[in-house]
Amino acid sequence: QIGPADLLITSAGIAHPGYFQELPIEVFEQTMAVNYFGSLYAIKAVLPSMVEQHKGHIVLLSSGAGLIGIYGYTPYSPSKFALRGLAESLRGELKPQGIHVSIVYPPDTDTPQLEAENKTKPLETKMITGSAEMWSATAVADQIVRGIEKKQFGIMPGFEMRLLGRFHSLLAPGLNWYFDRIVAGNRE
């Protein structure tokens, strides 16, 4: 017998990397519809039973690109930033009702989606993301499970994501300088 959900993991995600000026508005709309609203609709569907039980755990999968905007990911990054805002807002609202909220910022993960993205990434994006550590899906999943067990709000697998997650506001100027150098070097 299946009862009400006590754990919801929203892992909706598509990415269409490219240059902002070359991407049609439909790509932005579709990305937001899947990445943000896909998670929102799932939460709206499951939350009433969690509230009724006075327990539950909602886990939203964002991205490192939900902490800092990445060149070539203008449709994707905002959709993942939106999940961060949703998670932060829900955390406060749902905690008094016994419902935990977590948000995951996974690093680049070896999946068919990333393989497809790599085929259309602008060169500058490949150069920026190429130095990041690649994780296996299993390793990321293990970190997510640990974070859920500890009821962590922010789950950031690996040193790079923990550093970015905790210090992104302080690191952003330096990262922007670094990204700008990569882009400028590619255009010379």
Sequence and secondary structure as in RCSB ss.txt:
>XXXX:A:sequence
QIGPADLLITSAGIAHPGYFQELPIEVFEQTMAVNYFGSLYAIKAVLPSMVEQHKGHIVLLSSGAGLIGIYGYTP
YSPSKFALRGLAESLRGELKPQGIHVSIVYPPDTDTPQLEAENKTKPLETKMITGSAEMWSATAVADQIVRGIEK
KQFGIMPGFEMRLLGRFHSLLAPGLNWYFDRIVAGNRE
>XXXX:A:secstr
     SEEEE       B GGGS HHHHHHHHIIIIIHHHHHHHHHHHHHHHHT EEEEEE  GGGTS  TTBTT
HHHHHHHHHHHHHHHHHHHGGGTEEEEEE    EESHHHHHHHHH  HHHHHHHTTS  EEHHHHHHHHHHHHHT
T SEE  HHHHHHHHHHHHHHHHHHHHHHHHHHHHHH 
